[in-house]
């Protein structure tokens, strides 16, 4: 089963292919926020390098966030358009799951922390299990200090991973039982996306393309700004 993964939740555009053998190809383009211009050519390049055609795809997986509002909308729109044209199903995987996945081989608690801007972070807690990581609780959003309070209350050895962890390293760095993971693992990757999506596809845990939606956790910044100006007026 050949699956295309589309990852656009951050300031880079990523795509990957996976089948029963494993990840066949992966590419990422760091180009600011030009998601709409970069995604199509990125996918075309990936398919050409892997010597595959769109007609070979059995499903499309997308990163559903949380993350950049525009990037998520571009990725989902492109994925839905391809799925509709090819008449194939879709899968959605949250960004925080993707950030935690590379740390699945350890024995420490993993907390994914993504910068949500406006002085806040998104986070979720995971434990390594055979074959991956298992999320404990829901995806959250709040001030870094809120997460510090939760980490301080539970002394389990913890790895923090994600760009939010490193942006606020001065806040998290003083907790004795907490360690920051390698900054190279800070962004969600397309290869993690397809590796998590493939077993879901084998279990036929597909999502109708009309039902798959971004996981925002809060309103987009543009809407918040409009409401603020309206209230002030």
N, C-alpha and C positions, 0 to 999 in steps of 0.2 A: 504494500500500500504506500504510494508516494504522496507525501504531504508537503505543501508549501507553507512556511511560516512567515508572517509579516509582523515586524516589530517597529513601531513608530512612536512609542510612549515618551521618548526623551528627545534630545536635540540631534540625534542621529537616526538614520534610516537603516534597517537591517532586514535581511531575508535569508532563509535557509531551507534546505530540502532534506527530508529523511525518508527512509524506507525500512524494510525489515532488517536490513544489514546495519543501519545506523545513519549518522549524519553524512550526507553525500557532499554537500557544499554549503558554505556560509559566506555572506558578504555584508559589510557594514560601511556606511558612508557618513562621515561627520561633516555636515554642511549647514550648521546653524539650524534654522527652522524652515528650510525649503523642502518640506516633506512632499508636497504635491508635485513639484518638479522632479524630485529625485527618485521617488518610489518606483514608477514605471520602468525607467531605464535600469534601476538596480535589479528588479525582478527579471528583466530580459537578459541582463548580463549573467545572472545566476543560472538561469535555465540553459543558456548557451554553453556556459562552462561545464555544466553537468551533463550536457548532451541530452536534454530532456525537452519535451514539448508541453505546452499547457494541457493538451489533450491527455497526457499521461497522468495528470494529477487525479487523486482519489478524494482529496479533502484539502481545505485551507484552514490554517490556524492563525489567529490574530491575538496580539497582546491587547487586552481590554482595559488596561490601566490599573491603578490610577497613574496619571502622568499629564503631559502637556495636552491641553484641550484640543488644539488644532491638529497636533500629530495623531492623536487617537482617532479623531474624526476622519482624517485622510486614510489611515490604515484600514479602518473598518469599512469605509466607503469603497475603497479599492478591492478589499477582500470580498465584500458582498457582490460587487459587480462581476468579479471573476467567477465566484461561485454560481451566480445566476446564469452567466453565459455558458459555463461548462456543465451546469446542472449537477453540481457536487455539493456535499454538506460542509458545514463549518464547525470549528471549535474555538472556544475562547479561554485564555489563560491569563490570570492577573499578573501585573508587573512584579509585585512583591514576591510571588511564588518563583518567578524567573530569577530574581536576584538571590534568593535563598538557595536555589537548586545546586549551584556549583559547590556548596559547602556540605553536601550530603554525605561525604565520607568521614566526617569527624564524629565526635561524641558529645560536643557541646550544644547547648541551646543556641539557636540562630535567630537573630532579630533583624529582619530587613527594614531598612530605614531610607525612604526616598524623600528628597527635598520637595516640599509642597509649596515653597515660597511663602510670602506674607508671614514669615517667622514661624512657620509650622512644618511638620513632617508627617508623612504617611508611614505607618509601620504595621508589622504583623510578626507573630512569634511562631517558630518552627522547631521541630525535633527531627534529627536524622533517623530514617527508617530504611529497611532494605529496599533499594531501588530508587530512593529519593528522599524527600522531606515531607513531614506531615504538619499542616498548620494547626496551631492551637488558638482557638478563638477567632474573632473577626478581624478584618482590616480596619485600621484606626487612623484618625487624624487628630493632631493636637500640637501644642507647643512642645519643644524638646524637653523642657523641664517636667512635663507630665510623664513622658517616657522615663526620664531619670528617676522619678518617684517610684514607678513600677519596678524598674530594675533594682533599685536600692532595697525595695521591700522583699525581693526574692533573690537569695544569694547564689543561685545556680550559675556555674561558669557559663559565660555568654560570649558569642561572637556577634558583633554588630557589622553589618555589611550594607553598602549602598551609599549614594552620593550625599544623602542627608546625614549619615553617620560622620562623614568626613567634613562636611560643611560646619557641623557643630561639634567637632572633636574637642574643643575646649570645654564643652558642657559634659560630654560623655567620658572624656579621658580620665576623670578623677575617680571613677568607680573601680574599686579594687578587682572585682571578679569579672570585669568587662574588658574585652579586647577588640580592637578594630581590625577588620579583615583587610586584605590587600586592596588598595584603591583601584587596581585593575579590574576588580570584580564589581565595581560600583554600579554599572549600568545593566539593565536586563539585556540578554542576548537572544538572537534569533535561534541559535543552536539549542539553548535551554528550552525555548518555546516549542520547537518541534520534538525534542526528546520527551517533554511532558505531554505533548498532544498525541504522540503516536500510540501509547497504551490506551488513552481515552478513545481514540479512533478504533482500536482493535476491540474495545468493549462497546462500540457503537454509541458512545455518549455524545452524540452530535447535538448542535443547537440550530434551530431554524434561523435562517439568515435574517428574517424579519424580526426576530426576538433578541438577537445578540446586540448588546448595547454597552457603551463605555462605563467603566466603574469610576465615577468621579469623586465620590465621598464628600464633595462640596460643590457649590455652584461655580461655573467658569468665572475667571477674573473679570472678563468684559461685563458679565451680568452683574457682578458685585459692584463694579465701578458705576454702572448705570443706576443701580438702586441707590447707591450712596449719593450720587449727584442729585437724584430725584428727591431723596429725603432732605438734603440740604436746601434744595430749592423750595 
